[in-house]
Amino acid sequence: MFRSRGPVLVSLVLSLALVACKEKEPRGAAVGTTDTLTERERNDMLSTSGIPGASGVGAAMRAADATSGGIRAADSVAP
């Protein structure tokens, strides 16, 4: 009566091992799609949207650009 437990147990362990090794998709990714936008492009679209607080994203991008520009200018000055 209990002799059939061995093959069932082996099948169960192998099934669990296969499920554990399965490659998982990133969350929110649809099958067959790839993201072609850069983070900056996504942030730019977000900053112009009507979502509350989205204008803060645009302000942060402008501040980062100004800081980056200042750093580049300081780096290019000859000693």
N, CA, C and O atoms as a MOPAC input file, in Angstrom:
PM7 MOZYME 1SCF
protein

 N      0.81300 1    -1.19900 1     0.00000 1
 C      0.00000 1     0.00000 1     0.00000 1
 C      0.85500 1     1.26100 1     0.00000 1
 O      0.53700 1     2.21200 1    -0.71300 1
 N      1.92600 1     1.29100 1     0.77800 1
 C      2.76300 1     2.48500 1     0.85500 1
 C      4.00100 1     2.39200 1    -0.02600 1
 O      4.86500 1     3.26700 1     0.03900 1
 N      4.10600 1     1.35100 1    -0.84800 1
 C      5.28600 1     1.18400 1    -1.70100 1
 C      5.32900 1     2.22200 1    -2.81600 1
 O      6.41400 1     2.52500 1    -3.31300 1
 N      4.22700 1     2.75900 1    -3.21400 1
 C      4.19700 1     3.73100 1    -4.31000 1
 C      4.59500 1     5.13500 1    -3.85800 1
 O      4.63800 1     6.05000 1    -4.68000 1
 N      4.88300 1     5.32300 1    -2.59500 1
 C      5.27800 1     6.64800 1    -2.09800 1
 C      6.63600 1     7.07300 1    -2.62300 1
 O      6.84700 1     8.27200 1    -2.80600 1
 N      7.55700 1     6.18100 1    -2.87300 1
 C      8.90200 1     6.50800 1    -3.34600 1
 C      8.89000 1     7.25600 1    -4.66500 1
 O      9.42000 1     8.36500 1    -4.73900 1
 N      8.29600 1     6.68100 1    -5.72000 1
 C      8.25500 1     7.39400 1    -7.01100 1
 C      7.46600 1     8.69800 1    -6.94900 1
 O      7.80900 1     9.66600 1    -7.62900 1
 N      6.42100 1     8.72700 1    -6.14200 1
 C      5.62800 1     9.95600 1    -6.00900 1
 C      6.45900 1    11.03200 1    -5.33200 1
 O      6.42700 1    12.19600 1    -5.73100 1
 N      7.19800 1    10.63900 1    -4.31100 1
 C      8.03900 1    11.58600 1    -3.59900 1
 C      9.15100 1    12.12700 1    -4.49700 1
 O      9.44300 1    13.32300 1    -4.47500 1
 N      9.76600 1    11.25200 1    -5.28200 1
 C     10.81200 1    11.68500 1    -6.20500 1
 C     10.23600 1    12.64000 1    -7.24100 1
 O     10.86000 1    13.65300 1    -7.55900 1
 N      9.06200 1    12.33600 1    -7.77000 1
 C      8.41600 1    13.21700 1    -8.75500 1
 C      8.10400 1    14.57800 1    -8.15500 1
 O      8.28000 1    15.60900 1    -8.80300 1
 N      7.64200 1    14.57200 1    -6.92000 1
 C      7.32500 1    15.82500 1    -6.24900 1
 C      8.57100 1    16.67400 1    -6.04500 1
 O      8.54600 1    17.88000 1    -6.28800 1
 N      9.65500 1    16.05800 1    -5.60400 1
 C     10.90800 1    16.79600 1    -5.38000 1
 C     11.44800 1    17.35200 1    -6.69200 1
 O     11.88900 1    18.50100 1    -6.73400 1
 N     11.42100 1    16.56100 1    -7.76600 1
 C     11.89600 1    17.05100 1    -9.06500 1
 C     11.02900 1    18.18700 1    -9.59000 1
 O     11.54200 1    19.14800 1   -10.16400 1
 N      9.73000 1    18.08300 1    -9.39800 1
 C      8.83100 1    19.15800 1    -9.83900 1
 C      9.11500 1    20.44800 1    -9.10000 1
 O      9.15500 1    21.52200 1    -9.70000 1
 N      9.31100 1    20.34200 1    -7.80000 1
 C      9.62000 1    21.54800 1    -7.01300 1
 C     10.96000 1    22.15000 1    -7.42400 1
 O     11.11000 1    23.37100 1    -7.45500 1
 N     11.92800 1    21.30100 1    -7.73900 1
 C     13.23100 1    21.80400 1    -8.17400 1
 C     13.11500 1    22.54000 1    -9.50700 1
 O     13.74300 1    23.58200 1    -9.69700 1
 N     12.32100 1    22.00800 1   -10.42400 1
 C     12.13900 1    22.67200 1   -11.71900 1
 C     11.43200 1    24.01600 1   -11.56400 1
 O     11.79300 1    24.99100 1   -12.22300 1
 N     10.44500 1    24.06400 1   -10.71100 1
 C      9.71700 1    25.32500 1   -10.47600 1
 C     10.64600 1    26.35600 1    -9.83400 1
 O     10.59000 1    27.53600 1   -10.18000 1
 N     11.48300 1    25.93000 1    -8.92000 1
 C     12.39600 1    26.85000 1    -8.23700 1
 C     13.44800 1    27.40500 1    -9.18000 1
 O     13.91700 1    28.52600 1    -8.98300 1
 N     13.82800 1    26.65000 1   -10.19700 1
 C     14.88100 1    27.07900 1   -11.12500 1
 C     14.34800 1    27.87400 1   -12.30900 1
 O     15.12900 1    28.37900 1   -13.11700 1
 N     13.04600 1    27.99100 1   -12.41800 1
 C     12.45700 1    28.70000 1   -13.55000 1
 C     12.88500 1    30.15900 1   -13.53600 1
 O     12.88200 1    30.80300 1   -12.48700 1
 N     13.25800 1    30.68700 1   -14.71600 1
 C     13.65300 1    32.09000 1   -14.83100 1
 C     12.41600 1    32.96000 1   -14.71100 1
 O     11.41500 1    32.73100 1   -15.39000 1
 N     12.49000 1    33.95600 1   -13.84600 1
 C     11.34600 1    34.82200 1   -13.61000 1
 C     11.47100 1    36.09800 1   -14.42500 1
 O     12.57000 1    36.61100 1   -14.63400 1
 N     10.32600 1    36.60800 1   -14.88400 1
 C     10.29700 1    37.87200 1   -15.61800 1
 C     10.30400 1    39.03200 1   -14.63100 1
 O      9.83800 1    38.89200 1   -13.50000 1
 N     10.83200 1    40.17500 1   -15.05600 1
 C     10.73900 1    41.35800 1   -14.19600 1
 C      9.27500 1    41.70800 1   -13.95600 1
 O      8.42800 1    41.49700 1   -14.82400 1
 N      8.98800 1    42.23800 1   -12.78400 1
 C      7.61300 1    42.60000 1   -12.47200 1
 C      7.10900 1    43.67300 1   -13.41800 1
 O      7.81300 1    44.63400 1   -13.73000 1
 N      5.87700 1    43.49300 1   -13.86800 1
 C      5.25100 1    44.47600 1   -14.72900 1
 C      5.62700 1    44.34800 1   -16.19500 1
 O      5.12300 1    45.10200 1   -17.02700 1
 N      6.49400 1    43.41800 1   -16.52200 1
 C      6.89200 1    43.26100 1   -17.91700 1
 C      5.87900 1    42.38400 1   -18.63100 1
 O      5.53800 1    41.30100 1   -18.15400 1
 N      5.40500 1    42.84600 1   -19.76100 1
 C      4.48900 1    42.05400 1   -20.56000 1
 C      5.29300 1    41.09700 1   -21.43300 1
 O      6.45200 1    41.36000 1   -21.75500 1
 N      4.68400 1    40.01100 1   -21.80500 1
 C      5.36600 1    39.00800 1   -22.61400 1
 C      5.63500 1    39.58400 1   -24.00200 1
 O      4.72400 1    40.09900 1   -24.65000 1
 N      6.88000 1    39.49800 1   -24.45600 1
 C      7.23000 1    39.93200 1   -25.79900 1
 C      7.46000 1    41.42000 1   -25.95500 1
 O      7.58900 1    41.89700 1   -27.08300 1
 N      7.51500 1    42.16500 1   -24.88000 1
 C      7.75000 1    43.60200 1   -25.00400 1
 C      9.09300 1    43.96100 1   -24.39500 1
 O      9.57800 1    43.30100 1   -23.47600 1
 N      9.67700 1    45.01200 1   -24.92400 1
 C     10.91900 1    45.52800 1   -24.34900 1
 C     10.75600 1    47.02800 1   -24.15500 1
 O     10.02500 1    47.68600 1   -24.89700 1
 N     11.43400 1    47.55400 1   -23.16500 1
 C     11.36700 1    48.98400 1   -22.87800 1
 C     12.42700 1    49.68500 1   -23.70800 1
 O     13.61500 1    49.39500 1   -23.56700 1
 N     12.01500 1    50.60200 1   -24.57100 1
 C     12.95900 1    51.28900 1   -25.44400 1
 C     13.25100 1    52.71000 1   -24.98700 1
 O     14.08400 1    53.38600 1   -25.59100 1
 N     12.58700 1    53.18000 1   -23.93600 1
 C     12.80500 1    54.53700 1   -23.45700 1
 C     13.87600 1    54.55000 1   -22.37500 1
 O     13.97200 1    53.62800 1   -21.56500 1
 N     14.67200 1    55.60100 1   -22.37400 1
 C     15.65500 1    55.76600 1   -21.31000 1
 C     14.94600 1    56.32400 1   -20.08200 1
 O     13.79900 1    56.76300 1   -20.16300 1
 N     15.62800 1    56.30300 1   -18.95900 1
 C     15.04100 1    56.84700 1   -17.73100 1
 C     14.75800 1    58.33400 1   -17.89300 1
 O     13.74100 1    58.82700 1   -17.40700 1
 N     15.64600 1    59.05000 1   -18.57000 1
 C     15.44200 1    60.48200 1   -18.78000 1
 C     14.19900 1    60.73300 1   -19.63400 1
 O     13.42800 1    61.64900 1   -19.34600 1
 N     13.99800 1    59.92900 1   -20.68300 1
 C     12.82100 1    60.09900 1   -21.52700 1
 C     11.53000 1    59.81800 1   -20.74400 1
 O     10.53800 1    60.53100 1   -20.89400 1
 N     11.55400 1    58.78600 1   -19.91800 1
 C     10.37500 1    58.49400 1   -19.08700 1
 C     10.10300 1    59.62200 1   -18.11200 1
 O      8.95300 1    60.01700 1   -17.92000 1
 N     11.16400 1    60.14900 1   -17.49000 1
 C     10.98700 1    61.25700 1   -16.54600 1
 C     10.48600 1    62.50700 1   -17.24600 1
 O      9.67700 1    63.24700 1   -16.68600 1
 N     10.95300 1    62.75400 1   -18.46200 1
 C     10.50600 1    63.91900 1   -19.21200 1
 C      9.01800 1    63.81100 1   -19.52800 1
 O      8.28500 1    64.79100 1   -19.39600 1
 N      8.56800 1    62.63300 1   -19.94200 1
 C      7.14200 1    62.44700 1   -20.21200 1
 C      6.32500 1    62.59200 1   -18.93100 1
 O      5.23000 1    63.15400 1   -18.94600 1
 N      6.85700 1    62.08900 1   -17.83700 1
 C      6.16300 1    62.20300 1   -16.55700 1
 C      6.04400 1    63.66100 1   -16.12500 1
 O      5.00800 1    64.07100 1   -15.60100 1
 N      7.09400 1    64.44000 1   -16.34300 1
 C      7.08500 1    65.83300 1   -15.88400 1
 C      6.05700 1    66.68100 1   -16.61900 1
 O      5.60500 1    67.69600 1   -16.08900 1
 N      5.68300 1    66.28500 1   -17.82200 1
 C      4.69700 1    67.04900 1   -18.59000 1
 C      3.28900 1    66.48500 1   -18.45800 1
 O      2.35700 1    66.99200 1   -19.08100 1
 N      3.12900 1    65.44600 1   -17.65600 1
 C      1.80200 1    64.84900 1   -17.49500 1
 C      0.98000 1    65.63900 1   -16.48000 1
 O      1.48600 1    66.54000 1   -15.81100 1
 N     -0.26300 1    65.28800 1   -16.38600 1
 C     -1.16500 1    65.97400 1   -15.46900 1
 C     -1.22500 1    65.34800 1   -14.09100 1
 O     -2.09400 1    65.70000 1   -13.29300 1
 N     -0.32400 1    64.43200 1   -13.79700 1
 C     -0.31900 1    63.76000 1   -12.49900 1
 C      0.08700 1    64.76700 1   -11.42200 1
 O      1.03800 1    65.52300 1   -11.62100 1
 N     -0.61500 1    64.79200 1   -10.28400 1
 C     -0.23500 1    65.71400 1    -9.21600 1
 C      1.20100 1    65.46700 1    -8.75700 1
 O      1.58700 1    64.33000 1    -8.48500 1
 N      1.97700 1    66.52800 1    -8.67600 1
 C      3.37600 1    66.43300 1    -8.25500 1
 C      4.34400 1    66.14000 1    -9.38100 1
 O      5.55200 1    66.08300 1    -9.15000 1
 N      3.84500 1    65.95100 1   -10.60100 1
 C      4.71400 1    65.62300 1   -11.72700 1
 C      5.62900 1    66.78600 1   -12.08700 1
 O      6.71600 1    66.57300 1   -12.62500 1
 N      5.20700 1    68.00300 1   -11.79900 1
 C      6.05500 1    69.15100 1   -12.11500 1
 C      7.33300 1    69.13200 1   -11.27600 1
 O      8.34700 1    69.70300 1   -11.67800 1
 N      7.29000 1    68.48400 1   -10.12500 1
 C      8.48300 1    68.34900 1    -9.28400 1
 C      9.56100 1    67.52400 1    -9.96300 1
 O     10.75100 1    67.75500 1    -9.74700 1
 N      9.15000 1    66.56000 1   -10.78500 1
 C     10.11800 1    65.75400 1   -11.53500 1
 C     10.86000 1    66.64200 1   -12.52600 1
 O     12.07800 1    66.54100 1   -12.66900 1
 N     10.11200 1    67.52300 1   -13.21700 1
 C     10.74000 1    68.43700 1   -14.16400 1
 C     11.68600 1    69.40500 1   -13.46400 1
 O     12.76700 1    69.69600 1   -13.97700 1
 N     11.28700 1    69.90400 1   -12.29900 1
 C     12.14700 1    70.81800 1   -11.55000 1
 C     13.42600 1    70.12300 1   -11.10400 1
 O     14.50300 1    70.71600 1   -11.14200 1
 N     13.31000 1    68.86400 1   -10.68100 1
 C     14.49300 1    68.11100 1   -10.25900 1
 C     15.42100 1    67.86200 1   -11.44700 1
 O     16.64300 1    67.90900 1   -11.30500 1
 N     14.84300 1    67.59700 1   -12.61400 1
 C     15.67600 1    67.38500 1   -13.81300 1
 C     16.41700 1    68.66500 1   -14.19200 1
 O     17.59100 1    68.62100 1   -14.55800 1
 N     15.73000 1    69.80500 1   -14.10600 1
 C     16.38700 1    71.07500 1   -14.42700 1
 C     17.50600 1    71.38100 1   -13.43200 1
 O     18.56700 1    71.87100 1   -13.82100 1
 N     17.27300 1    71.09500 1   -12.16200 1
 C     18.30700 1    71.32100 1   -11.14700 1
 C     19.50700 1    70.41400 1   -11.38400 1
 O     20.65000 1    70.84900 1   -11.24400 1
 N     19.25900 1    69.16700 1   -11.73900 1
 C     20.35500 1    68.23800 1   -12.02000 1
 C     21.13800 1    68.67400 1   -13.24800 1
 O     22.36300 1    68.56400 1   -13.27800 1
 N     20.43100 1    69.17000 1   -14.26600 1
 C     21.11500 1    69.65700 1   -15.47400 1
 C     21.99600 1    70.86000 1   -15.15600 1
 O     23.12200 1    70.95900 1   -15.64500 1
 N     21.47800 1    71.77600 1   -14.33300 1
 C     22.25200 1    72.96100 1   -13.97400 1
 C     23.49800 1    72.57300 1   -13.18700 1
 O     24.57700 1    73.11900 1   -13.41800 1
 N     23.35100 1    71.64000 1   -12.26700 1
 C     24.49200 1    71.18500 1   -11.47100 1
 C     25.51500 1    70.49600 1   -12.35400 1
 O     26.71500 1    70.73900 1   -12.22700 1
 N     25.04400 1    69.63400 1   -13.25400 1
 C     25.95300 1    68.93200 1   -14.16700 1
 C     26.68200 1    69.91300 1   -15.07100 1
 O     27.87200 1    69.74700 1   -15.33900 1
 N     25.97400 1    70.93500 1   -15.54200 1
 C     26.59600 1    71.94900 1   -16.38100 1
 C     27.67000 1    72.70000 1   -15.63800 1
 O     28.73400 1    72.98400 1   -16.18900 1
 N     27.39800 1    73.02700 1   -14.37900 1
 C     28.39700 1    73.73100 1   -13.56600 1
 C     29.62700 1    72.87900 1   -13.30600 1
 O     30.74800 1    73.38800 1   -13.30400 1
 N     29.43100 1    71.60600 1   -13.09000 1
 C     30.55700 1    70.69600 1   -12.85800 1
 C     31.39100 1    70.56600 1   -14.12800 1
 O     32.62100 1    70.59100 1   -14.07600 1
 N     30.71900 1    70.42600 1   -15.26400 1
 C     31.46100 1    70.33700 1   -16.54000 1
 C     32.26000 1    71.61500 1   -16.80700 1
 O     33.38900 1    71.55300 1   -17.29500 1
 N     31.66900 1    72.78300 1   -16.48600 1
 C     32.37400 1    74.04900 1   -16.68600 1
 C     33.57600 1    74.15000 1   -15.77500 1
 O     34.62800 1    74.63400 1   -16.19300 1
 N     33.44500 1    73.70600 1   -14.54400 1
 C     34.55900 1    73.76100 1   -13.60700 1
 C     35.66600 1    72.79300 1   -14.00200 1
 O     36.84500 1    73.08500 1   -13.80200 1
 N     35.30100 1    71.65200 1   -14.55700 1
 C     36.29600 1    70.66900 1   -14.98300 1
 C     37.08100 1    71.12900 1   -16.20400 1
 O     38.22700 1    70.72700 1   -16.40300 1
 N     36.45300 1    71.97600 1   -17.02300 1
 C     37.11800 1    72.38800 1   -18.26900 1
 C     38.02400 1    73.60400 1   -18.08200 1
 O     38.73900 1    73.98500 1   -19.00900 1
 N     38.00500 1    74.21400 1   -16.90600 1
 C     38.85300 1    75.38200 1   -16.63900 1
 C     40.29800 1    74.92100 1   -16.47000 1
 O     40.57900 1    73.98900 1   -15.71700 1
 N     41.20700 1    75.58300 1   -17.17800 1
 C     42.62000 1    75.21000 1   -17.07000 1
 C     43.18300 1    75.75200 1   -15.76900 1
 O     42.84200 1    76.86500 1   -15.36800 1
 N     44.04600 1    74.98200 1   -15.09700 1
 C     44.63800 1    75.45400 1   -13.83000 1
 C     45.62900 1    76.56400 1   -14.00700 1
 O     46.19600 1    77.04900 1   -13.02700 1

